[in-house]
Amino acid sequence: MSEDFVPTKNIAPVSKHNLLALALVVVFLVAVSYGAFQYWLPKWISPGDITNNNATQAVENVGLNDTSVSRAGVEGVLVLSGASWASAASEFKTYSLDLTGETPTLTNESERFNIFSSSFVEFENKQEPNDFFFRALRPATTSDGVPFLLNALYHAAFPDEVSELSDALAQQFGIMDYSPSAGSLAYASLRDTENVDGDISLVWNWDVLVADKDNELVQTIDGAANPVWSPDGQRLFYTKAEGLYAYDFEAEAEVSLLSINISEPNEAVRIGTMFGISPDGRYLILTAQGSGQIEVYEVLPEPLTLQFVGRIVDRGTAFSWPVVSPDGATYAVLARDIVSSKPENPRVEVRGILGREVVFSYPLSDFNPANVFIDDWIAKTVGN
């Protein structure tokens, strides 16, 4: 990103007599956010396995023996969001991790652009990353003059345009994905409190919203989360209570692709089950809702099916937030060691798309292990 990036829509200043009230609201909402992550995290790292269309449980390493990718092949910029140990409570900031050269560079982009809290950054074009979407907390005031914070969705265009698309108090979580081909943004939204069934980490309590660039709603997919577009924008992949699905917009039909093993009755897939798709649409990288599992699938287009390629199993590690590099040669995951059922030692791990060994690792020791995640992977810094 560039220091010349100046938002055209600034946050209105808060009067002095409301500063204390606003501070209390900030602490409260940040604490709620922190509590939500602390609540969901055990659900992500509890034991569980992927089941490929009701096959037996997957518990062993299989395939993925390609060794052609090395550290030299890891390029571009990873975009991260998280809260550092040094930050107040759970104050989320956005960071760029420049992978170019021998020494990676981590930059606090929220601090550079004077944004209080930002997360879930999604770029329109990974190769020419000038326009992007992000979430941020925005101060607001009630009709009675009481300050509070809104969870707002923004669209930014380099070098000097920022527009607010929507604001709401509702939770928004996980993958937010934009399709240049479809001209649509897809993201997950938690249902109203009165419509929540069981705990909020269950996918059936979420809906996927599909909207155009101006956030005009195009379609809603009930009981779904973590949407990812196919490169041609014809299909949208997402998780539902039973597993992984895709919606074909041309055929106007939903396809079941992969069942997920649920060991307990009255349970469902949780929002911790995540995946990424390579830029050519050929491979899908899936991290299981249980601890220590990555699976790679080949996406067969006609008819749309997933063909199992290989699996990585490490029961002492929780994998999540997979993203594929812009060139499709590698993918990154957030890895955390599980010690006494708690996450420790958060780090970025990069592997070849068909490889097993970690070819690049970057420690995130300054971050709270429960409050850090990977947003996106772009080819270069914004404006370059």
QUITARA-V492357 format. One record per backbone hydrogen bond with DSSP energy under -1.0 kcal/mol. CO is the residue of the C=O (numbers start at 1). NH is the residue of the N-H. Records with the same first field share a line. If there is no record, write none. Layout:
CO = NH, NH
This chain:
2 = 5
15 = 18
16 = 19
18 = 22
19 = 23
20 = 24
21 = 25
22 = 26
23 = 27
24 = 28
25 = 29
26 = 30
27 = 31
28 = 32
29 = 33
30 = 34
31 = 35
32 = 36
33 = 37
34 = 38
35 = 39
36 = 40
37 = 41
40 = 43, 44
41 = 45
50 = 58
51 = 53
62 = 311
70 = 73
71 = 74
76 = 99
77 = 378
78 = 97
79 = 375, 376
80 = 95
81 = 373
82 = 93
83 = 368
92 = 118
93 = 82
94 = 109, 110
95 = 80
96 = 107
97 = 78
98 = 105
105 = 98
107 = 96, 109
108 = 112
109 = 113
110 = 115
117 = 137
119 = 135
122 = 133
126 = 379
128 = 130
130 = 158
131 = 124
132 = 156
133 = 122
134 = 154
135 = 119
136 = 152
138 = 150
140 = 148
142 = 145
146 = 142
148 = 140
150 = 138
151 = 168
152 = 136
153 = 165, 166
154 = 134
155 = 163
156 = 132
157 = 161
159 = 6
161 = 157
163 = 155
166 = 153
168 = 151
171 = 190
177 = 186
179 = 183, 184
184 = 179
185 = 211
186 = 177
187 = 209
189 = 207
192 = 195
193 = 196
199 = 202
201 = 271
202 = 205
203 = 206
205 = 191
206 = 224
207 = 189
208 = 221
209 = 187
210 = 218, 219
211 = 185
212 = 215
216 = 212
219 = 210
221 = 208
225 = 239
228 = 237
230 = 233
234 = 249
235 = 230
236 = 247
237 = 228
238 = 245
239 = 225
241 = 269
242 = 260
243 = 240
244 = 257, 258
245 = 238
246 = 255
247 = 236
248 = 252, 253
253 = 248
255 = 246
258 = 244
269 = 203
270 = 273
274 = 287
276 = 285
278 = 281
282 = 299
283 = 278
284 = 297
285 = 276
286 = 295
287 = 274
292 = 314
293 = 288
294 = 312
295 = 286
296 = 309, 310
297 = 284
298 = 307
300 = 305
305 = 300
307 = 298
310 = 296
311 = 62
312 = 294
314 = 317
316 = 338
317 = 292
318 = 336
320 = 334
323 = 332
325 = 328
329 = 353
330 = 325
331 = 351
332 = 323
333 = 349
334 = 320
335 = 347
336 = 318
337 = 344
339 = 342
342 = 339
344 = 337
346 = 364
347 = 335
348 = 362
349 = 333
350 = 359, 360
351 = 331
352 = 355
354 = 66
360 = 350
362 = 348
364 = 367
366 = 85
368 = 371
371 = 83
373 = 81
376 = 79
378 = 77
381 = 384
